[in-house]
Amino acid sequence: MIDMSIPTFSGVTTGATYSGSKSIIFADGNLSGATLNGVAYNSGDIISSDGVYTFIVSDTVGNSTGATFTIDTTPPTFAGVTTGAYYSGNKSITFTSADLAGATLNGSSYTSGSTISADGVYTFIVSDTVGNST
């Protein structure tokens, strides 16, 4: 019998970045094993730590496949204000992130370092491209 079929798996995609835990499911009656970053991996195990991962699953005749993906659960950071604080005078909020999606102040777009001068209660949210926000 000739087996040229690569094993199949689900749960992650090559090049993807995820903002939460993932698990990889695989099944093939002819599997020899699977690894995650070079360490044995069992189907369905939870992967929750931030990092870059390489998953490989192989069968007993040498067919293999896999994916390299990232888990990023860290929200962007900002400086200039603190939740629940009161201020007198102008304030500005600064932030940077390699994968910044955007920031809002009371629901409107906000640019890092812009001056906030009007009296009021403000809600500031900054988000990255994988959905982490603070």
Number of C-alpha atoms within 10 A of each C-alpha: 3 5 11 10 11 17 19 14 18 12 10 19 15 13 11 12 18 20 18 17 13 16 15 18 14 17 12 14 8 13 18 14 17 21 16 18 13 11 10 12 17 15 16 13 11 12 15 15 14 15 12 13 17 14 20 21 26 20 19 12 14 14 16 19 15 20 16 17 17 20 20 19 19 15 17 19 13 17 12 10 14 10 8 7 6 9 9 7 8 10 14 14 18 14 15 13 15 8 11 18 15 16 20 14 15 12 11 11 12 18 15 15 13 11 12 14 11 9 10 8 8 12 11 17 18 24 19 21 15 19 17 18 18 14
